[in-house]
């Protein structure tokens, strides 16, 4: 398939999305009025391009997912729903987190190359709703994974923009589906564990890897609490040169510590490994351990159960997010909110009374 | 004040609650039509009883909070809002969690007696929405704290019934306010850390204590992950007799482990202590450490900030809970839900498409 240059679709696309069943694609129902021949014209063309593994069309479809224009979003919804049955069920989804400086990019570069050497097709995504503040800290720059991004078998997509975690997480989850439909079988989602984002990532991957540095865990201090108990594996990176002894000690200390934390629902005991992404040491062992996890959690049914639970989580999350937004964007609620919150903060009313007052305003407004 | 026997208020109380400002008490506005003289007749009588420290009236007011009758709830709301400015600001709220068998009741008994000896007035509450399943596991039986419940300066209230955590947590939070208005200055909230309840408790207390047993942390294995990283202190209980050496080792192991976890936002390093509730050993030291936490977090403003954050959390939680309920109790949503969930679980649609379909149904229903 001929690759096409990235170009934004023009406004004014005809769409009859409301009447469309999401999984049935009618190539005539959604034709963009733009005259450009460089970008797919219909959902069907996007799907065919994605299914054939065309990386440019995949990128263009992800751009639709990330677009804030309602026509783009409607088209993206159709593409995602159509891609869902095409997505590789055997694809592995791995979340990777760690503080800035822990060497995530170097690790993913080495890990991705190792995967390719094993005939796997990795796709690297990122989730970081606060990327405005931590500019360039996360996949912002493809040059940080220069070697990997050169390889045709890998696909790298920087973090989508967005201020709300819910929005960014939705985009990332949809992007995972498209990548899996395009034949990528190992999805890596990178996150900086400084906010709520690692909880979102944890809810969209099968396996969650925490990278640490040799030492006393100081780099964890800026991170969200709960992150260690969330990890399916800890890898002590930069275990090279002078740091090897320290890395060994750190590994043992975390082994001891994890033993004292509650067991995971999966029954899986998170291993603690060490590696040097820079020297590509220990990367194979990490992949082997992930493989063991897959074998175990597939045979005991936990993997399937976790994915179903995640599907339910995101259903609830999406609905709650929509309801929350509708409520707080209601003009009457907006108008009353500041004073009610002030009374709450001054200790004049309880949270429940504040909620009652806002709900009364919301219901009254709705009923009229 | 004369103590009155506990008797349920009869139905059919006149109430004009909708028009009432919650913090203004009109003694005539809410008179129960029951002829019983044994129970306060008006919100004002309840408030006066609570403010005077009358434990029977306090109990009766809590029964109103726990009632599912709408008149009782309306009256309870007025009482709670009126009690709020009367609540002791200096009261300390401590959450205590630990697996069944760790000795929570014995610990609270010893801890409560020590508090009384120091001229404090403890109130012991419990939160356990799953108490149907874990019958009697949590404060169900006052005899488990026989000594403490005999003391006039202590107040013990078993876990409220209820199937939803949100509902139970709201009742407990409101009960805390009434206890503080009645002059209790040390509120202890007990929870079994097997569900989401410890997160709810963590969001209503100033200090969260995790009790463990001497050994390898096996008793933690049934607990929710994240619990260790949530604790402000770990106390290794049953450090007596033969177990003292093991307790010492356990203490050291957890000290090492906590050092490897992310630091708390408060800047507080959770200490690890040991105690024997049975022999009342080490209880003083725990109280001293809690005192240090209060001093630190009060002087650096964290305590006030945490309480404000908790107020915001419960405001959002209450609104989201209401919105979620309204949505899923909508007959049209209910009617369509099973099929849509089936499609989601079968992997035919994404969570986002399932959410879109349900939201469309909800909006359509509302608009007509």
Boltz contact constraints between the chains, C-beta under 6 A:
constraints:
  - contact:
      token1: [A, 22]
      token2: [B, 353]
      max_distance: 6.0
  - contact:
      token1: [A, 81]
      token2: [B, 353]
      max_distance: 6.0
  - contact:
      token1: [A, 84]
      token2: [B, 350]
      max_distance: 6.0
  - contact:
      token1: [A, 217]
      token2: [B, 260]
      max_distance: 6.0
  - contact:
      token1: [A, 220]
      token2: [B, 262]
      max_distance: 6.0
  - contact:
      token1: [A, 221]
      token2: [B, 262]
      max_distance: 6.0
  - contact:
      token1: [A, 221]
      token2: [B, 263]
      max_distance: 6.0
  - contact:
      token1: [A, 223]
      token2: [B, 262]
      max_distance: 6.0
  - contact:
      token1: [A, 225]
      token2: [B, 229]
      max_distance: 6.0
  - contact:
      token1: [A, 225]
      token2: [B, 262]
      max_distance: 6.0
  - contact:
      token1: [A, 226]
      token2: [B, 226]
      max_distance: 6.0
  - contact:
      token1: [A, 226]
      token2: [B, 229]
      max_distance: 6.0
  - contact:
      token1: [A, 228]
      token2: [B, 261]
      max_distance: 6.0
  - contact:
      token1: [A, 229]
      token2: [B, 225]
      max_distance: 6.0
  - contact:
      token1: [A, 229]
      token2: [B, 226]
      max_distance: 6.0
  - contact:
      token1: [A, 229]
      token2: [B, 229]
      max_distance: 6.0
  - contact:
      token1: [A, 257]
      token2: [B, 257]
      max_distance: 6.0
  - contact:
      token1: [A, 257]
      token2: [B, 260]
      max_distance: 6.0
  - contact:
      token1: [A, 260]
      token2: [B, 217]
      max_distance: 6.0
  - contact:
      token1: [A, 260]
      token2: [B, 257]
      max_distance: 6.0
  - contact:
      token1: [A, 261]
      token2: [B, 228]
      max_distance: 6.0
  - contact:
      token1: [A, 262]
      token2: [B, 220]
      max_distance: 6.0
  - contact:
      token1: [A, 262]
      token2: [B, 221]
      max_distance: 6.0
  - contact:
      token1: [A, 262]
      token2: [B, 223]
      max_distance: 6.0
  - contact:
      token1: [A, 262]
      token2: [B, 225]
      max_distance: 6.0
  - contact:
      token1: [A, 263]
      token2: [B, 221]
      max_distance: 6.0
  - contact:
      token1: [A, 308]
      token2: [B, 345]
      max_distance: 6.0
  - contact:
      token1: [A, 311]
      token2: [B, 344]
      max_distance: 6.0
  - contact:
      token1: [A, 311]
      token2: [B, 351]
      max_distance: 6.0
  - contact:
      token1: [A, 314]
      token2: [B, 351]
      max_distance: 6.0
  - contact:
      token1: [A, 315]
      token2: [B, 351]
      max_distance: 6.0
  - contact:
      token1: [A, 315]
      token2: [B, 354]
      max_distance: 6.0
  - contact:
      token1: [A, 315]
      token2: [B, 355]
      max_distance: 6.0
  - contact:
      token1: [A, 318]
      token2: [B, 352]
      max_distance: 6.0
  - contact:
      token1: [A, 318]
      token2: [B, 355]
      max_distance: 6.0
  - contact:
      token1: [A, 319]
      token2: [B, 355]
      max_distance: 6.0
  - contact:
      token1: [A, 320]
      token2: [B, 320]
      max_distance: 6.0
  - contact:
      token1: [A, 320]
      token2: [B, 324]
      max_distance: 6.0
  - contact:
      token1: [A, 322]
      token2: [B, 359]
      max_distance: 6.0
  - contact:
      token1: [A, 323]
      token2: [B, 323]
      max_distance: 6.0
  - contact:
      token1: [A, 323]
      token2: [B, 327]
      max_distance: 6.0
  - contact:
      token1: [A, 324]
      token2: [B, 320]
      max_distance: 6.0
  - contact:
      token1: [A, 327]
      token2: [B, 323]
      max_distance: 6.0
  - contact:
      token1: [A, 344]
      token2: [B, 311]
      max_distance: 6.0
  - contact:
      token1: [A, 345]
      token2: [B, 308]
      max_distance: 6.0
  - contact:
      token1: [A, 350]
      token2: [B, 84]
      max_distance: 6.0
  - contact:
      token1: [A, 351]
      token2: [B, 311]
      max_distance: 6.0
  - contact:
      token1: [A, 351]
      token2: [B, 314]
      max_distance: 6.0
  - contact:
      token1: [A, 351]
      token2: [B, 315]
      max_distance: 6.0
  - contact:
      token1: [A, 352]
      token2: [B, 318]
      max_distance: 6.0
  - contact:
      token1: [A, 353]
      token2: [B, 22]
      max_distance: 6.0
  - contact:
      token1: [A, 353]
      token2: [B, 81]
      max_distance: 6.0
  - contact:
      token1: [A, 354]
      token2: [B, 315]
      max_distance: 6.0
  - contact:
      token1: [A, 355]
      token2: [B, 315]
      max_distance: 6.0
  - contact:
      token1: [A, 355]
      token2: [B, 318]
      max_distance: 6.0
  - contact:
      token1: [A, 355]
      token2: [B, 319]
      max_distance: 6.0
  - contact:
      token1: [A, 359]
      token2: [B, 322]
      max_distance: 6.0
